[in-house]
Amino acid sequence: MYKFFAVNALDEVSLVHKQIEMWRWYSNIWYRNIFGLLALCLIFGFIQYTSLGDKSIREILVEMVPAISLIYSLIYINNVFIIKRFLLTKKYDSFLLWFLVYLVFGVFCLSQYAIYAGEFKSLILEVTNTLFFTILGTGTYFIHQWAFQNITLRERKLANTEAELDFLKMQLNPHFLLNAMNNLYGEALTNPDDTPNRILQLSHLFRYQIEASKKEEVRLELEIDFVNEYLDYYRFTSDSLVVYIEYYGDLEAYQVPPLLFFSLVENAVKFSLQTEQPSISIRWKEEGGKIYFEIINSCLPLEKQKKGTGLGLNNLKRRLEVSGIHAKFEVEDLKNKYKAKLTLWGLNTNV
């Protein structure tokens, strides 16, 4: 079952990767607008060149580029500062007011340019031209919004699929299972009464990872419970591990991408257990609509540490990029301590 899932998921990841790479440049506003300007210049330049054979390419460009730049600027102002800010946010009264202001401004600019170029015929024609270019630009903008949203959804799907594969690999990793079984075996010999609870605890960890990795968002309190249970499991396997946890604010009101904090906690456990006095300190804080997660763990000096692959932190950064939420990730190497801080805002709240 796992092999079947992995093969299909890898094929899907490969396909989505190719599609995303083709459209990666599209998310850059500068590339997108430069490409749009060049496309318009080529189209109108070709039309002018074929219809006005007595003019050179240089003369056509001198006449055409300022006009296209003016029209493109007007369309950009309408799309970004009026459509995006007011219409898409359903502020209809403000939208109508500013749209009328824009139309007056657009007619004035096109009329002045037509007078300057000696091509002014009538005010009605300039109003018609303004409306035509506005409708054309708005339609293009809505197509852009549709395409951009699909790209974002595909990137999220890719990140979630990759995360799910990583978690499944970890769950079926023979070393992890071997260590878990050895710990349970030792517990069964020394303290058999607690063994069923340890097996149940391990089962809860696996079950949450499988179920949560299939969702786009989970309640923050569930993530906190998972982190606590994960740390409890390792406190059971290592009596010397000391964990401090603090909570502040209304943490139950928010939703976050699943297993978002797992790689930070996993790294903290791994590196702290390399020290003689392993310790982990975690602080969860909600304030002003922001979630602050801070984790500090003991660690060996950099030259003595067992190096990791870095896949967990790379996956975290990748998921933050495509999650659609605002995030700030900071790390700091202290003396025999490692500190990671993740700040989240713009999160969805529980209904």
VEXDREN-2710 file (C-alpha; in Angstrom, 1 decimal):
% VEXDREN-2710
k/r/px/py/pz
1/MET/0.0/0.0/0.0
2/TYR/2.8/2.4/0.9
3/LYS/4.8/1.6/-2.2
4/PHE/1.7/2.1/-4.4
5/PHE/1.0/5.5/-2.8
6/ALA/4.7/6.6/-3.0
7/VAL/5.0/5.7/-6.7
8/ASN/1.8/7.6/-7.6
9/ALA/2.7/10.5/-5.4
10/LEU/6.2/10.8/-6.9
11/ASP/4.7/10.9/-10.4
12/GLU/2.4/13.6/-9.3
13/VAL/5.2/15.6/-7.7
14/SER/7.3/15.3/-10.8
15/LEU/4.4/16.5/-13.0
16/VAL/3.6/19.4/-10.7
17/HIS/7.3/20.4/-10.5
18/LYS/7.5/20.7/-14.3
19/GLN/4.3/22.8/-14.5
20/ILE/5.5/25.1/-11.7
21/GLU/8.9/25.6/-13.3
22/MET/7.3/26.7/-16.5
23/TRP/5.3/29.3/-14.6
24/ARG/7.9/30.2/-11.9
25/TRP/8.8/33.5/-13.6
26/TYR/5.1/34.4/-13.8
27/SER/4.9/35.1/-10.0
28/ASN/7.5/37.9/-10.4
29/ILE/5.7/41.2/-11.0
30/TRP/8.7/42.7/-12.9
31/TYR/9.1/39.8/-15.3
32/ARG/5.3/39.7/-15.9
33/ASN/5.0/43.4/-16.7
34/ILE/8.1/43.6/-18.8
35/PHE/6.8/40.6/-20.8
36/GLY/3.4/42.3/-21.2
37/LEU/4.9/45.5/-22.5
38/LEU/7.2/43.7/-24.9
39/ALA/4.2/41.6/-26.2
40/LEU/2.1/44.7/-26.8
41/CYS/5.0/46.4/-28.6
42/LEU/5.6/43.4/-30.9
43/ILE/1.9/43.1/-31.7
44/PHE/1.2/46.8/-32.4
45/GLY/4.6/47.2/-34.0
46/PHE/3.9/44.4/-36.5
47/ILE/0.5/45.9/-37.3
48/GLN/2.0/49.3/-37.8
49/TYR/4.8/48.0/-39.9
50/THR/2.6/46.0/-42.3
51/SER/0.0/48.8/-42.7
52/LEU/2.4/51.8/-42.9
53/GLY/5.1/50.6/-45.2
54/ASP/6.5/54.1/-45.8
55/LYS/7.7/54.4/-42.2
56/SER/10.9/52.8/-40.8
57/ILE/10.9/50.6/-37.7
58/ARG/12.6/53.3/-35.7
59/GLU/9.9/55.9/-36.6
60/ILE/7.2/53.4/-35.7
61/LEU/8.8/52.7/-32.3
62/VAL/9.2/56.4/-31.5
63/GLU/5.5/56.9/-32.1
64/MET/4.2/53.7/-30.6
65/VAL/6.3/53.1/-27.4
66/PRO/5.1/56.2/-25.5
67/ALA/1.5/55.5/-26.4
68/ILE/1.7/51.9/-25.2
69/SER/3.5/52.9/-22.1
70/LEU/0.8/55.4/-21.2
71/ILE/-2.0/52.9/-21.8
72/TYR/-0.2/50.2/-19.9
73/SER/0.4/52.5/-17.0
74/LEU/-3.3/53.4/-16.8
75/ILE/-4.3/49.8/-16.9
76/TYR/-1.8/49.0/-14.2
77/ILE/-3.1/51.7/-12.0
78/ASN/-6.7/50.5/-12.5
79/ASN/-5.9/46.9/-11.8
80/VAL/-3.6/47.2/-8.8
81/PHE/-4.9/50.3/-7.0
82/ILE/-8.6/50.1/-7.8
83/ILE/-9.7/46.6/-8.9
84/LYS/-7.4/44.7/-6.4
85/ARG/-7.8/47.1/-3.5
86/PHE/-11.5/47.8/-3.7
87/LEU/-13.4/45.5/-6.1
88/LEU/-11.8/42.2/-5.0
89/THR/-12.2/43.2/-1.3
90/LYS/-15.9/44.0/-1.9
91/LYS/-15.6/47.7/-1.1
92/TYR/-18.0/48.6/-3.8
93/ASP/-18.7/52.2/-2.8
94/SER/-15.1/53.1/-2.8
95/PHE/-14.5/51.2/-6.0
96/LEU/-17.2/53.2/-7.9
97/LEU/-15.8/56.4/-6.6
98/TRP/-12.2/55.7/-7.5
99/PHE/-13.1/54.1/-10.8
100/LEU/-14.9/57.3/-11.9
101/VAL/-11.9/59.3/-10.9
102/TYR/-9.7/56.9/-12.9
103/LEU/-11.9/57.2/-16.0
104/VAL/-11.7/61.0/-15.9
105/PHE/-8.0/60.8/-15.4
106/GLY/-7.6/58.3/-18.2
107/VAL/-9.6/60.3/-20.7
108/PHE/-7.6/63.4/-19.8
109/CYS/-4.2/61.6/-20.3
110/LEU/-5.2/60.0/-23.6
111/SER/-6.7/63.3/-24.9
112/GLN/-3.6/65.2/-24.0
113/TYR/-1.4/62.6/-25.7
114/ALA/-3.5/62.7/-28.8
115/ILE/-3.3/66.4/-29.0
116/TYR/0.5/66.3/-28.5
117/ALA/0.7/63.7/-31.3
118/GLY/-1.6/65.6/-33.6
119/GLU/-4.1/62.7/-33.7
120/PHE/-7.0/64.2/-31.6
121/LYS/-10.4/63.8/-33.3
122/SER/-13.1/64.0/-30.6
123/LEU/-13.6/63.6/-26.9
124/ILE/-16.1/60.8/-27.4
125/LEU/-13.4/58.8/-29.3
126/GLU/-11.0/59.2/-26.4
127/VAL/-13.7/58.1/-23.9
128/THR/-14.4/55.1/-26.0
129/ASN/-10.7/54.3/-26.2
130/THR/-10.3/54.6/-22.4
131/LEU/-13.2/52.3/-21.8
132/PHE/-12.0/49.8/-24.4
133/PHE/-8.5/49.6/-22.9
134/THR/-9.9/49.5/-19.4
135/ILE/-12.2/46.5/-20.2
136/LEU/-9.3/44.8/-22.0
137/GLY/-6.9/45.3/-19.1
138/THR/-9.4/44.3/-16.5
139/GLY/-10.2/41.1/-18.4
140/THR/-6.5/40.3/-18.6
141/TYR/-6.1/41.0/-14.9
142/PHE/-8.9/38.5/-14.0
143/ILE/-7.2/35.9/-16.2
144/HIS/-4.0/36.6/-14.4
145/GLN/-5.7/36.2/-11.0
146/TRP/-7.1/32.9/-12.1
147/ALA/-3.8/31.6/-13.3
148/PHE/-1.9/32.9/-10.3
149/GLN/-4.3/31.3/-7.9
150/ASN/-4.0/28.0/-9.7
151/ILE/-0.2/28.2/-9.5
152/THR/-0.3/28.9/-5.8
153/LEU/-2.7/26.0/-5.2
154/ARG/-0.4/23.7/-7.1
155/GLU/2.6/24.8/-5.1
156/ARG/0.7/24.2/-1.9
157/LYS/-0.4/20.7/-3.1
158/LEU/3.2/20.0/-4.1
159/ALA/4.6/21.0/-0.7
160/ASN/1.9/19.0/1.2
161/THR/2.6/15.9/-1.0
162/GLU/6.3/16.2/-0.4
163/ALA/5.7/16.7/3.3
164/GLU/3.4/13.6/3.4
165/LEU/6.0/11.5/1.6
166/ASP/8.7/12.7/4.1
167/PHE/6.5/11.8/7.1
168/LEU/5.6/8.4/5.6
169/LYS/9.3/7.7/5.0
170/MET/10.1/8.6/8.6
171/GLN/7.3/6.5/9.9
172/LEU/8.5/3.4/8.0
173/ASN/12.2/4.2/8.6
174/PRO/13.6/0.9/10.0
175/HIS/16.0/2.8/12.3
176/PHE/13.2/4.8/13.9
177/LEU/11.0/1.6/14.3
178/LEU/14.0/-0.3/15.6
179/ASN/14.8/2.3/18.2
180/ALA/11.1/2.4/19.2
181/MET/10.9/-1.4/19.5
182/ASN/14.1/-1.6/21.5
183/ASN/12.8/1.1/23.9
184/LEU/9.6/-0.8/24.3
185/TYR/11.4/-4.0/24.8
186/GLY/13.5/-2.5/27.6
187/GLU/10.4/-1.0/29.2
188/ALA/8.6/-4.3/29.0
189/LEU/11.5/-5.9/31.0
190/THR/11.9/-3.2/33.6
191/ASN/8.5/-1.8/33.9
192/PRO/5.9/-4.0/32.1
193/ASP/2.9/-2.2/33.6
194/ASP/3.7/1.0/31.5
195/THR/4.4/-0.8/28.2
196/PRO/0.8/-0.7/26.9
197/ASN/0.7/3.1/27.5
198/ARG/3.9/3.5/25.6
199/ILE/2.6/1.5/22.7
200/LEU/-0.5/3.5/22.7
201/GLN/1.5/6.7/22.8
202/LEU/3.6/5.6/19.8
203/SER/0.3/4.7/17.9
204/HIS/-1.1/8.2/18.6
205/LEU/2.0/9.8/17.1
206/PHE/1.8/7.8/14.0
207/ARG/-1.9/8.3/13.6
208/TYR/-1.7/12.0/13.9
209/GLN/1.1/12.3/11.4
210/ILE/-0.8/10.3/8.8
211/GLU/-4.1/12.1/9.3
212/ALA/-2.8/15.6/9.7
213/SER/-0.5/15.4/6.7
214/LYS/-3.6/15.0/4.4
215/LYS/-5.1/18.3/5.5
216/GLU/-4.2/21.8/4.5
217/GLU/-4.8/23.2/8.0
218/VAL/-5.4/21.9/11.5
219/ARG/-6.2/23.5/14.8
220/LEU/-3.1/24.9/16.6
221/GLU/-4.1/23.2/19.8
222/LEU/-3.8/19.8/18.1
223/GLU/-0.3/20.7/16.9
224/ILE/0.6/21.7/20.5
225/ASP/-0.8/18.4/21.8
226/PHE/1.2/16.5/19.2
227/VAL/4.4/18.3/20.1
228/ASN/3.8/17.6/23.8
229/GLU/3.2/13.9/23.2
230/TYR/6.3/13.7/21.0
231/LEU/8.4/15.2/23.7
232/ASP/6.8/13.0/26.3
233/TYR/7.8/10.0/24.3
234/TYR/11.4/11.1/24.2
235/ARG/11.4/11.9/27.9
236/PHE/10.4/8.3/28.4
237/THR/13.3/7.1/26.3
238/SER/15.8/9.4/27.9
239/ASP/15.4/10.1/31.6
240/SER/17.9/12.9/31.5
241/LEU/16.0/15.0/29.0
242/VAL/14.5/18.1/30.6
243/VAL/11.6/20.0/28.9
244/TYR/10.2/23.4/29.8
245/ILE/7.0/24.6/28.1
246/GLU/5.2/28.0/28.5
247/TYR/1.9/29.1/27.1
248/TYR/0.5/32.7/26.6
249/GLY/-2.6/34.0/24.9
250/ASP/-5.5/32.6/23.1
251/LEU/-3.7/29.7/21.2
252/GLU/-6.9/27.7/20.6
253/ALA/-8.4/30.3/18.2
254/TYR/-6.0/29.7/15.2
255/GLN/-5.4/27.2/12.5
256/VAL/-2.0/26.3/11.0
257/PRO/-0.5/24.1/8.3
258/PRO/-0.2/20.5/9.7
259/LEU/3.1/19.4/11.3
260/LEU/4.6/22.9/10.7
261/PHE/6.6/22.9/14.0
262/PHE/7.6/19.2/13.8
263/SER/11.0/19.7/12.1
264/LEU/12.1/22.3/14.7
265/VAL/11.1/20.1/17.6
266/GLU/12.7/17.0/16.0
267/ASN/15.9/18.9/15.5
268/ALA/15.9/20.2/19.1
269/VAL/15.4/16.6/20.4
270/LYS/18.1/15.2/18.2
271/PHE/20.8/17.8/19.0
272/SER/20.0/18.1/22.7
273/LEU/20.3/14.3/23.2
274/GLN/23.9/14.6/22.0
275/THR/24.8/16.5/25.1
276/GLU/25.3/15.3/28.7
277/GLN/22.5/17.5/30.1
278/PRO/19.9/17.6/27.3
279/SER/17.3/20.3/27.7
280/ILE/14.6/21.9/25.6
281/SER/12.7/25.1/26.3
282/ILE/9.5/25.9/24.3
283/ARG/7.4/29.0/24.4
284/TRP/4.0/29.4/22.7
285/LYS/2.6/32.9/22.6
286/GLU/-0.4/34.6/21.0
287/GLU/-0.5/38.4/20.9
288/GLY/-2.2/40.8/18.5
289/GLY/-3.2/38.1/16.1
290/LYS/0.3/36.7/15.8
291/ILE/1.6/33.4/16.9
292/TYR/5.2/33.3/18.4
293/PHE/6.9/29.9/18.6
294/GLU/10.3/29.8/20.3
295/ILE/12.4/26.7/21.0
296/ILE/15.8/26.6/22.6
297/ASN/17.8/23.4/23.0
298/SER/21.1/22.4/24.4
299/CYS/23.7/21.4/21.8
300/LEU/27.4/20.5/21.4
301/PRO/29.8/23.0/19.9
302/LEU/29.4/23.3/16.2
303/GLU/32.6/21.3/15.4
304/LYS/31.4/18.4/17.6
305/GLN/27.9/18.1/16.3
306/LYS/26.7/15.2/14.2
307/LYS/25.6/16.8/11.0
308/GLY/22.1/16.4/9.7
309/THR/20.7/16.5/6.2
310/GLY/18.9/19.8/6.6
311/LEU/15.9/18.4/4.8
312/GLY/13.5/19.2/7.6
313/LEU/14.3/22.9/7.8
314/ASN/14.3/23.2/4.0
315/ASN/10.9/21.7/3.9
316/LEU/9.7/24.1/6.6
317/LYS/11.0/27.1/4.6
318/ARG/9.4/25.8/1.4
319/ARG/6.0/25.2/3.1
320/LEU/6.1/28.7/4.6
321/GLU/6.7/30.2/1.1
322/VAL/3.6/28.5/-0.4
323/SER/1.3/28.5/2.6
324/GLY/-0.2/31.9/1.9
325/ILE/0.4/33.0/5.5
326/HIS/2.8/35.6/6.7
327/ALA/5.8/34.1/8.5
328/LYS/9.2/35.1/9.8
329/PHE/11.8/32.4/10.7
330/GLU/14.9/33.2/12.7
331/VAL/17.7/31.0/14.1
332/GLU/20.5/32.0/16.5
333/ASP/23.5/30.0/17.7
334/LEU/24.2/30.7/21.3
335/LYS/26.9/29.3/23.6
336/ASN/26.0/25.6/23.8
337/LYS/22.5/26.5/22.9
338/TYR/20.5/26.7/19.6
339/LYS/17.5/29.0/19.3
340/ALA/14.8/29.0/16.6
341/LYS/11.9/31.4/16.5
342/LEU/8.9/31.2/14.1
343/THR/6.4/34.0/14.0
344/LEU/3.1/33.6/12.1
345/TRP/0.4/36.0/11.3
346/GLY/-2.6/36.3/8.9
347/LEU/-3.7/32.8/10.1
348/ASN/-7.2/31.5/9.7
349/THR/-9.3/31.2/12.8
350/ASN/-11.5/28.5/14.1
351/VAL/-15.2/28.9/13.3
END
